[in-house]
């Protein structure tokens, strides 16, 4: 990404505060994942358990706080954008989807390569309640960054290489996951609607 190294060099000057800012803004709109700053910090702190836990809390909580802003923006502007550029039934479909799968969807987005910020905006646009939104974010983001920290603590540089390899392919993995989830939901819905016919 153009300018990513310059941005990260700037952020690295400010330590955990920069990590919080990067994680917070990524959950709202900017494209640089906090992992790229969290990983080297976690690696440097791998022999200091307290500092490693502190960095994990910083990156997790700031990401969830940023997602709350995204949720508020989605609630304020999302419906207008959907109504303007989509068809009238699109907003209803979105609301139905989040009413049924909202908490699970936010958890998957928080812990996986799926775009967390996009789901935050969508959750706001569909008027998803804050409590399940926050719970899913804390558990999802906490699990994602916690596993990274744990692997780095246990395996050191080897874990760094594995996680960096995954991050470099995050977009592709996100697309594959979205397609897989879409197929799974389609199959589940088809199986559910076909069951009464088979019984009759």
Protein Blocks (a to p, Z undefined) as FASTA:
>chain_A
ZZklmmmmmmmmnmmmlmmmmmmmmmmmpmbdfklmmmmmmmmmmmmmklmmmmmmmmmm
mmmmmmmmmmmmmmmmmmmmmmmmmcfklmmmmmmmmmmmmmmmmmmmmmmmbdfklmmm
mmmmnopafklmmmmmmmmmmmmmmmmmmmmmmnommmmmmmmmmmmmmmmmmmmmmmmm
mmmmmmmmmmmmmmmmmmZZ
